[in-house]
Amino acid sequence: MNIKKHFALAEGLLKMANEQVEAKDYRGARASLAKAYSHTRELLDHVQKLLTLKAHVEHSAEDTTG
């Protein structure tokens, strides 16, 4: 799953959790928050991988030019 998909799912789940709290469905809200957290962790993992890749590419470019 790509970054945009994880972001959209997390955002939707947070909105759903908010609606569930307003409806006093606290168990449903807790489940929605847990799923949103999972997607947020996936987002963070993707971003960390991208940052690592960027640093590696920049380091490799320095080795070839410097």
PyMOL Python script that loads the backbone (N, CA, C, O; Angstrom):
from pymol import cmd

cmd.read_pdbstr("""\
ATOM      1  N   MET A   1       0.852  -1.173   0.000  1.00  0.00           N
ATOM      2  CA  MET A   1       0.000   0.000   0.000  1.00  0.00           C
ATOM      3  C   MET A   1       0.902   1.241   0.000  1.00  0.00           C
ATOM      4  O   MET A   1       1.936   1.263   0.667  1.00  0.00           O
ATOM      5  N   ASN A   2       0.507   2.253  -0.739  1.00  0.00           N
ATOM      6  CA  ASN A   2       1.363   3.433  -0.831  1.00  0.00           C
ATOM      7  C   ASN A   2       1.036   4.467   0.255  1.00  0.00           C
ATOM      8  O   ASN A   2       0.075   4.323   1.011  1.00  0.00           O
ATOM      9  N   ILE A   3       1.856   5.493   0.305  1.00  0.00           N
ATOM     10  CA  ILE A   3       1.746   6.509   1.350  1.00  0.00           C
ATOM     11  C   ILE A   3       0.396   7.220   1.309  1.00  0.00           C
ATOM     12  O   ILE A   3      -0.231   7.421   2.350  1.00  0.00           O
ATOM     13  N   LYS A   4      -0.053   7.599   0.116  1.00  0.00           N
ATOM     14  CA  LYS A   4      -1.332   8.313   0.001  1.00  0.00           C
ATOM     15  C   LYS A   4      -2.491   7.460   0.509  1.00  0.00           C
ATOM     16  O   LYS A   4      -3.409   7.974   1.149  1.00  0.00           O
ATOM     17  N   LYS A   5      -2.453   6.172   0.227  1.00  0.00           N
ATOM     18  CA  LYS A   5      -3.532   5.271   0.657  1.00  0.00           C
ATOM     19  C   LYS A   5      -3.547   5.156   2.183  1.00  0.00           C
ATOM     20  O   LYS A   5      -4.610   5.233   2.798  1.00  0.00           O
ATOM     21  N   HIS A   6      -2.368   4.971   2.799  1.00  0.00           N
ATOM     22  CA  HIS A   6      -2.302   4.895   4.266  1.00  0.00           C
ATOM     23  C   HIS A   6      -2.800   6.196   4.894  1.00  0.00           C
ATOM     24  O   HIS A   6      -3.530   6.176   5.885  1.00  0.00           O
ATOM     25  N   PHE A   7      -2.399   7.329   4.309  1.00  0.00           N
ATOM     26  CA  PHE A   7      -2.826   8.618   4.843  1.00  0.00           C
ATOM     27  C   PHE A   7      -4.340   8.761   4.760  1.00  0.00           C
ATOM     28  O   PHE A   7      -4.984   9.176   5.723  1.00  0.00           O
ATOM     29  N   ALA A   8      -4.902   8.419   3.614  1.00  0.00           N
ATOM     30  CA  ALA A   8      -6.352   8.544   3.425  1.00  0.00           C
ATOM     31  C   ALA A   8      -7.107   7.633   4.388  1.00  0.00           C
ATOM     32  O   ALA A   8      -8.120   8.036   4.959  1.00  0.00           O
ATOM     33  N   LEU A   9      -6.622   6.415   4.568  1.00  0.00           N
ATOM     34  CA  LEU A   9      -7.289   5.491   5.485  1.00  0.00           C
ATOM     35  C   LEU A   9      -7.198   5.981   6.927  1.00  0.00           C
ATOM     36  O   LEU A   9      -8.185   5.940   7.661  1.00  0.00           O
ATOM     37  N   ALA A  10      -6.022   6.442   7.334  1.00  0.00           N
ATOM     38  CA  ALA A  10      -5.861   6.948   8.700  1.00  0.00           C
ATOM     39  C   ALA A  10      -6.771   8.151   8.935  1.00  0.00           C
ATOM     40  O   ALA A  10      -7.422   8.253   9.975  1.00  0.00           O
ATOM     41  N   GLU A  11      -6.809   9.053   7.968  1.00  0.00           N
ATOM     42  CA  GLU A  11      -7.659  10.239   8.090  1.00  0.00           C
ATOM     43  C   GLU A  11      -9.134   9.845   8.203  1.00  0.00           C
ATOM     44  O   GLU A  11      -9.856  10.372   9.049  1.00  0.00           O
ATOM     45  N   GLY A  12      -9.571   8.932   7.363  1.00  0.00           N
ATOM     46  CA  GLY A  12     -10.959   8.480   7.407  1.00  0.00           C
ATOM     47  C   GLY A  12     -11.307   7.803   8.719  1.00  0.00           C
ATOM     48  O   GLY A  12     -12.393   8.001   9.263  1.00  0.00           O
ATOM     49  N   LEU A  13     -10.377   7.000   9.224  1.00  0.00           N
ATOM     50  CA  LEU A  13     -10.613   6.314  10.495  1.00  0.00           C
ATOM     51  C   LEU A  13     -10.666   7.294  11.662  1.00  0.00           C
ATOM     52  O   LEU A  13     -11.444   7.097  12.595  1.00  0.00           O
ATOM     53  N   LEU A  14      -9.857   8.336  11.623  1.00  0.00           N
ATOM     54  CA  LEU A  14      -9.912   9.344  12.684  1.00  0.00           C
ATOM     55  C   LEU A  14     -11.236  10.099  12.659  1.00  0.00           C
ATOM     56  O   LEU A  14     -11.807  10.393  13.709  1.00  0.00           O
ATOM     57  N   LYS A  15     -11.717  10.406  11.476  1.00  0.00           N
ATOM     58  CA  LYS A  15     -13.024  11.063  11.361  1.00  0.00           C
ATOM     59  C   LYS A  15     -14.128  10.140  11.876  1.00  0.00           C
ATOM     60  O   LYS A  15     -15.050  10.576  12.565  1.00  0.00           O
ATOM     61  N   MET A  16     -14.015   8.848  11.525  1.00  0.00           N
ATOM     62  CA  MET A  16     -15.010   7.886  11.985  1.00  0.00           C
ATOM     63  C   MET A  16     -14.973   7.771  13.509  1.00  0.00           C
ATOM     64  O   MET A  16     -16.023   7.715  14.149  1.00  0.00           O
ATOM     65  N   ALA A  17     -13.788   7.736  14.089  1.00  0.00           N
ATOM     66  CA  ALA A  17     -13.663   7.653  15.542  1.00  0.00           C
ATOM     67  C   ALA A  17     -14.311   8.860  16.204  1.00  0.00           C
ATOM     68  O   ALA A  17     -14.976   8.724  17.231  1.00  0.00           O
ATOM     69  N   ASN A  18     -14.124  10.029  15.629  1.00  0.00           N
ATOM     70  CA  ASN A  18     -14.735  11.239  16.169  1.00  0.00           C
ATOM     71  C   ASN A  18     -16.259  11.132  16.146  1.00  0.00           C
ATOM     72  O   ASN A  18     -16.925  11.478  17.122  1.00  0.00           O
ATOM     73  N   GLU A  19     -16.800  10.655  15.042  1.00  0.00           N
ATOM     74  CA  GLU A  19     -18.251  10.476  14.938  1.00  0.00           C
ATOM     75  C   GLU A  19     -18.742   9.445  15.947  1.00  0.00           C
ATOM     76  O   GLU A  19     -19.813   9.604  16.532  1.00  0.00           O
ATOM     77  N   GLN A  20     -17.960   8.389  16.149  1.00  0.00           N
ATOM     78  CA  GLN A  20     -18.354   7.352  17.100  1.00  0.00           C
ATOM     79  C   GLN A  20     -18.346   7.888  18.528  1.00  0.00           C
ATOM     80  O   GLN A  20     -19.216   7.535  19.325  1.00  0.00           O
ATOM     81  N   VAL A  21     -17.382   8.728  18.857  1.00  0.00           N
ATOM     82  CA  VAL A  21     -17.354   9.327  20.195  1.00  0.00           C
ATOM     83  C   VAL A  21     -18.578  10.217  20.384  1.00  0.00           C
ATOM     84  O   VAL A  21     -19.219  10.188  21.435  1.00  0.00           O
ATOM     85  N   GLU A  22     -18.896  11.008  19.360  1.00  0.00           N
ATOM     86  CA  GLU A  22     -20.077  11.865  19.452  1.00  0.00           C
ATOM     87  C   GLU A  22     -21.350  11.047  19.637  1.00  0.00           C
ATOM     88  O   GLU A  22     -22.296  11.501  20.281  1.00  0.00           O
ATOM     89  N   ALA A  23     -21.374   9.832  19.068  1.00  0.00           N
ATOM     90  CA  ALA A  23     -22.531   8.948  19.204  1.00  0.00           C
ATOM     91  C   ALA A  23     -22.432   8.062  20.447  1.00  0.00           C
ATOM     92  O   ALA A  23     -23.272   7.188  20.664  1.00  0.00           O
ATOM     93  N   LYS A  24     -21.394   8.295  21.264  1.00  0.00           N
ATOM     94  CA  LYS A  24     -21.136   7.534  22.488  1.00  0.00           C
ATOM     95  C   LYS A  24     -20.855   6.049  22.222  1.00  0.00           C
ATOM     96  O   LYS A  24     -21.116   5.198  23.073  1.00  0.00           O
ATOM     97  N   ASP A  25     -20.323   5.752  21.036  1.00  0.00           N
ATOM     98  CA  ASP A  25     -19.893   4.392  20.691  1.00  0.00           C
ATOM     99  C   ASP A  25     -18.392   4.306  20.965  1.00  0.00           C
ATOM    100  O   ASP A  25     -17.571   4.353  20.049  1.00  0.00           O
ATOM    101  N   TYR A  26     -18.055   4.179  22.249  1.00  0.00           N
ATOM    102  CA  TYR A  26     -16.656   4.249  22.645  1.00  0.00           C
ATOM    103  C   TYR A  26     -15.858   3.020  22.218  1.00  0.00           C
ATOM    104  O   TYR A  26     -14.671   3.133  21.910  1.00  0.00           O
ATOM    105  N   ARG A  27     -16.483   1.867  22.195  1.00  0.00           N
ATOM    106  CA  ARG A  27     -15.774   0.664  21.726  1.00  0.00           C
ATOM    107  C   ARG A  27     -15.442   0.779  20.244  1.00  0.00           C
ATOM    108  O   ARG A  27     -14.338   0.440  19.817  1.00  0.00           O
ATOM    109  N   GLY A  28     -16.396   1.254  19.473  1.00  0.00           N
ATOM    110  CA  GLY A  28     -16.153   1.450  18.051  1.00  0.00           C
ATOM    111  C   GLY A  28     -15.073   2.488  17.810  1.00  0.00           C
ATOM    112  O   GLY A  28     -14.233   2.330  16.924  1.00  0.00           O
ATOM    113  N   ALA A  29     -15.100   3.552  18.606  1.00  0.00           N
ATOM    114  CA  ALA A  29     -14.088   4.602  18.477  1.00  0.00           C
ATOM    115  C   ALA A  29     -12.708   4.059  18.809  1.00  0.00           C
ATOM    116  O   ALA A  29     -11.724   4.396  18.150  1.00  0.00           O
ATOM    117  N   ARG A  30     -12.641   3.224  19.823  1.00  0.00           N
ATOM    118  CA  ARG A  30     -11.347   2.633  20.198  1.00  0.00           C
ATOM    119  C   ARG A  30     -10.809   1.765  19.068  1.00  0.00           C
ATOM    120  O   ARG A  30      -9.618   1.812  18.758  1.00  0.00           O
ATOM    121  N   ALA A  31     -11.676   0.980  18.459  1.00  0.00           N
ATOM    122  CA  ALA A  31     -11.259   0.131  17.342  1.00  0.00           C
ATOM    123  C   ALA A  31     -10.804   0.981  16.155  1.00  0.00           C
ATOM    124  O   ALA A  31      -9.802   0.671  15.511  1.00  0.00           O
ATOM    125  N   SER A  32     -11.533   2.036  15.873  1.00  0.00           N
ATOM    126  CA  SER A  32     -11.155   2.925  14.767  1.00  0.00           C
ATOM    127  C   SER A  32      -9.811   3.593  15.035  1.00  0.00           C
ATOM    128  O   SER A  32      -8.986   3.725  14.131  1.00  0.00           O
ATOM    129  N   LEU A  33      -9.596   4.010  16.274  1.00  0.00           N
ATOM    130  CA  LEU A  33      -8.320   4.632  16.627  1.00  0.00           C
ATOM    131  C   LEU A  33      -7.169   3.639  16.509  1.00  0.00           C
ATOM    132  O   LEU A  33      -6.075   4.003  16.079  1.00  0.00           O
ATOM    133  N   ALA A  34      -7.411   2.396  16.888  1.00  0.00           N
ATOM    134  CA  ALA A  34      -6.366   1.376  16.772  1.00  0.00           C
ATOM    135  C   ALA A  34      -5.993   1.153  15.308  1.00  0.00           C
ATOM    136  O   ALA A  34      -4.815   1.011  14.977  1.00  0.00           O
ATOM    137  N   LYS A  35      -6.987   1.124  14.444  1.00  0.00           N
ATOM    138  CA  LYS A  35      -6.712   0.950  13.014  1.00  0.00           C
ATOM    139  C   LYS A  35      -5.999   2.174  12.448  1.00  0.00           C
ATOM    140  O   LYS A  35      -5.084   2.040  11.635  1.00  0.00           O
ATOM    141  N   ALA A  36      -6.414   3.363  12.873  1.00  0.00           N
ATOM    142  CA  ALA A  36      -5.754   4.591  12.410  1.00  0.00           C
ATOM    143  C   ALA A  36      -4.297   4.605  12.859  1.00  0.00           C
ATOM    144  O   ALA A  36      -3.416   5.021  12.106  1.00  0.00           O
ATOM    145  N   TYR A  37      -4.044   4.158  14.072  1.00  0.00           N
ATOM    146  CA  TYR A  37      -2.674   4.093  14.583  1.00  0.00           C
ATOM    147  C   TYR A  37      -1.832   3.145  13.733  1.00  0.00           C
ATOM    148  O   TYR A  37      -0.677   3.438  13.423  1.00  0.00           O
ATOM    149  N   SER A  38      -2.411   2.022  13.361  1.00  0.00           N
ATOM    150  CA  SER A  38      -1.698   1.054  12.528  1.00  0.00           C
ATOM    151  C   SER A  38      -1.301   1.674  11.191  1.00  0.00           C
ATOM    152  O   SER A  38      -0.169   1.507  10.737  1.00  0.00           O
ATOM    153  N   HIS A  39      -2.216   2.377  10.574  1.00  0.00           N
ATOM    154  CA  HIS A  39      -1.911   3.026   9.295  1.00  0.00           C
ATOM    155  C   HIS A  39      -0.886   4.152   9.484  1.00  0.00           C
ATOM    156  O   HIS A  39      -0.050   4.385   8.611  1.00  0.00           O
ATOM    157  N   THR A  40      -0.953   4.842  10.613  1.00  0.00           N
ATOM    158  CA  THR A  40       0.018   5.893  10.895  1.00  0.00           C
ATOM    159  C   THR A  40       1.414   5.303  11.060  1.00  0.00           C
ATOM    160  O   THR A  40       2.392   5.882  10.587  1.00  0.00           O
ATOM    161  N   ARG A  41       1.511   4.166  11.721  1.00  0.00           N
ATOM    162  CA  ARG A  41       2.812   3.490  11.869  1.00  0.00           C
ATOM    163  C   ARG A  41       3.356   3.090  10.500  1.00  0.00           C
ATOM    164  O   ARG A  41       4.549   3.235  10.233  1.00  0.00           O
ATOM    165  N   GLU A  42       2.481   2.589   9.640  1.00  0.00           N
ATOM    166  CA  GLU A  42       2.905   2.228   8.282  1.00  0.00           C
ATOM    167  C   GLU A  42       3.412   3.465   7.538  1.00  0.00           C
ATOM    168  O   GLU A  42       4.416   3.402   6.828  1.00  0.00           O
ATOM    169  N   LEU A  43       2.715   4.583   7.705  1.00  0.00           N
ATOM    170  CA  LEU A  43       3.161   5.842   7.095  1.00  0.00           C
ATOM    171  C   LEU A  43       4.556   6.216   7.580  1.00  0.00           C
ATOM    172  O   LEU A  43       5.430   6.555   6.782  1.00  0.00           O
ATOM    173  N   LEU A  44       4.754   6.152   8.875  1.00  0.00           N
ATOM    174  CA  LEU A  44       6.057   6.499   9.435  1.00  0.00           C
ATOM    175  C   LEU A  44       7.148   5.565   8.925  1.00  0.00           C
ATOM    176  O   LEU A  44       8.263   6.006   8.648  1.00  0.00           O
ATOM    177  N   ASP A  45       6.832   4.283   8.800  1.00  0.00           N
ATOM    178  CA  ASP A  45       7.803   3.326   8.263  1.00  0.00           C
ATOM    179  C   ASP A  45       8.171   3.673   6.826  1.00  0.00           C
ATOM    180  O   ASP A  45       9.346   3.631   6.459  1.00  0.00           O
ATOM    181  N   HIS A  46       7.182   4.013   6.013  1.00  0.00           N
ATOM    182  CA  HIS A  46       7.442   4.398   4.618  1.00  0.00           C
ATOM    183  C   HIS A  46       8.321   5.648   4.555  1.00  0.00           C
ATOM    184  O   HIS A  46       9.279   5.698   3.783  1.00  0.00           O
ATOM    185  N   VAL A  47       7.999   6.639   5.356  1.00  0.00           N
ATOM    186  CA  VAL A  47       8.767   7.885   5.352  1.00  0.00           C
ATOM    187  C   VAL A  47      10.202   7.620   5.803  1.00  0.00           C
ATOM    188  O   VAL A  47      11.144   8.164   5.227  1.00  0.00           O
ATOM    189  N   GLN A  48      10.369   6.792   6.824  1.00  0.00           N
ATOM    190  CA  GLN A  48      11.717   6.471   7.298  1.00  0.00           C
ATOM    191  C   GLN A  48      12.528   5.779   6.208  1.00  0.00           C
ATOM    192  O   GLN A  48      13.710   6.072   6.031  1.00  0.00           O
ATOM    193  N   LYS A  49      11.900   4.866   5.481  1.00  0.00           N
ATOM    194  CA  LYS A  49      12.593   4.182   4.381  1.00  0.00           C
ATOM    195  C   LYS A  49      12.997   5.175   3.294  1.00  0.00           C
ATOM    196  O   LYS A  49      14.097   5.091   2.746  1.00  0.00           O
ATOM    197  N   LEU A  50      12.107   6.114   2.984  1.00  0.00           N
ATOM    198  CA  LEU A  50      12.428   7.129   1.977  1.00  0.00           C
ATOM    199  C   LEU A  50      13.586   8.022   2.425  1.00  0.00           C
ATOM    200  O   LEU A  50      14.465   8.352   1.628  1.00  0.00           O
ATOM    201  N   LEU A  51      13.584   8.407   3.687  1.00  0.00           N
ATOM    202  CA  LEU A  51      14.672   9.241   4.197  1.00  0.00           C
ATOM    203  C   LEU A  51      16.003   8.493   4.180  1.00  0.00           C
ATOM    204  O   LEU A  51      17.043   9.071   3.864  1.00  0.00           O
ATOM    205  N   THR A  52      15.964   7.218   4.518  1.00  0.00           N
ATOM    206  CA  THR A  52      17.171   6.398   4.479  1.00  0.00           C
ATOM    207  C   THR A  52      17.685   6.273   3.057  1.00  0.00           C
ATOM    208  O   THR A  52      18.885   6.387   2.808  1.00  0.00           O
ATOM    209  N   LEU A  53      16.773   6.038   2.125  1.00  0.00           N
ATOM    210  CA  LEU A  53      17.157   5.928   0.718  1.00  0.00           C
ATOM    211  C   LEU A  53      17.744   7.242   0.210  1.00  0.00           C
ATOM    212  O   LEU A  53      18.751   7.240  -0.497  1.00  0.00           O
ATOM    213  N   LYS A  54      17.122   8.358   0.567  1.00  0.00           N
ATOM    214  CA  LYS A  54      17.617   9.669   0.146  1.00  0.00           C
ATOM    215  C   LYS A  54      19.027   9.905   0.674  1.00  0.00           C
ATOM    216  O   LYS A  54      19.900  10.367  -0.060  1.00  0.00           O
ATOM    217  N   ALA A  55      19.249   9.588   1.946  1.00  0.00           N
ATOM    218  CA  ALA A  55      20.575   9.772   2.536  1.00  0.00           C
ATOM    219  C   ALA A  55      21.607   8.895   1.835  1.00  0.00           C
ATOM    220  O   ALA A  55      22.737   9.321   1.600  1.00  0.00           O
ATOM    221  N   HIS A  56      21.216   7.680   1.508  1.00  0.00           N
ATOM    222  CA  HIS A  56      22.125   6.763   0.814  1.00  0.00           C
ATOM    223  C   HIS A  56      22.478   7.298  -0.572  1.00  0.00           C
ATOM    224  O   HIS A  56      23.640   7.263  -0.975  1.00  0.00           O
ATOM    225  N   VAL A  57      21.485   7.788  -1.293  1.00  0.00           N
ATOM    226  CA  VAL A  57      21.716   8.328  -2.635  1.00  0.00           C
ATOM    227  C   VAL A  57      22.619   9.562  -2.558  1.00  0.00           C
ATOM    228  O   VAL A  57      23.545   9.706  -3.356  1.00  0.00           O
ATOM    229  N   GLU A  58      22.352  10.440  -1.610  1.00  0.00           N
ATOM    230  CA  GLU A  58      23.182  11.637  -1.460  1.00  0.00           C
ATOM    231  C   GLU A  58      24.617  11.275  -1.101  1.00  0.00           C
ATOM    232  O   GLU A  58      25.562  11.887  -1.600  1.00  0.00           O
ATOM    233  N   HIS A  59      24.775  10.284  -0.240  1.00  0.00           N
ATOM    234  CA  HIS A  59      26.111   9.842   0.154  1.00  0.00           C
ATOM    235  C   HIS A  59      26.840   9.225  -1.037  1.00  0.00           C
ATOM    236  O   HIS A  59      28.030   9.466  -1.235  1.00  0.00           O
ATOM    237  N   SER A  60      26.128   8.437  -1.821  1.00  0.00           N
ATOM    238  CA  SER A  60      26.724   7.829  -3.015  1.00  0.00           C
ATOM    239  C   SER A  60      27.134   8.892  -4.023  1.00  0.00           C
ATOM    240  O   SER A  60      28.176   8.764  -4.665  1.00  0.00           O
ATOM    241  N   ALA A  61      26.332   9.935  -4.170  1.00  0.00           N
ATOM    242  CA  ALA A  61      26.649  11.018  -5.102  1.00  0.00           C
ATOM    243  C   ALA A  61      27.909  11.755  -4.655  1.00  0.00           C
ATOM    244  O   ALA A  61      28.724  12.157  -5.487  1.00  0.00           O
ATOM    245  N   GLU A  62      28.069  11.931  -3.361  1.00  0.00           N
ATOM    246  CA  GLU A  62      29.269  12.586  -2.837  1.00  0.00           C
ATOM    247  C   GLU A  62      30.509  11.745  -3.112  1.00  0.00           C
ATOM    248  O   GLU A  62      31.573  12.284  -3.415  1.00  0.00           O
ATOM    249  N   ASP A  63      30.375  10.422  -3.006  1.00  0.00           N
ATOM    250  CA  ASP A  63      31.504   9.526  -3.251  1.00  0.00           C
ATOM    251  C   ASP A  63      31.967   9.584  -4.702  1.00  0.00           C
ATOM    252  O   ASP A  63      33.159   9.455  -4.978  1.00  0.00           O
ATOM    253  N   THR A  64      31.040   9.776  -5.621  1.00  0.00           N
ATOM    254  CA  THR A  64      31.406   9.781  -7.041  1.00  0.00           C
ATOM    255  C   THR A  64      31.912  11.142  -7.506  1.00  0.00           C
ATOM    256  O   THR A  64      32.630  11.229  -8.502  1.00  0.00           O
ATOM    257  N   THR A  65      31.541  12.204  -6.791  1.00  0.00           N
ATOM    258  CA  THR A  65      31.965  13.545  -7.218  1.00  0.00           C
ATOM    259  C   THR A  65      33.138  14.069  -6.396  1.00  0.00           C
ATOM    260  O   THR A  65      33.818  15.011  -6.803  1.00  0.00           O
ATOM    261  N   GLY A  66      33.365  13.471  -5.273  1.00  0.00           N
ATOM    262  CA  GLY A  66      34.256  14.105  -4.390  1.00  0.00           C
ATOM    263  C   GLY A  66      35.566  13.598  -4.114  1.00  0.00           C
ATOM    264  O   GLY A  66      36.307  14.193  -3.331  1.00  0.00           O
TER     265      GLY A  66
END
""", "prot")
cmd.dss("prot")
cmd.show_as("cartoon", "prot")
cmd.util.cbc("prot")
cmd.orient("prot")
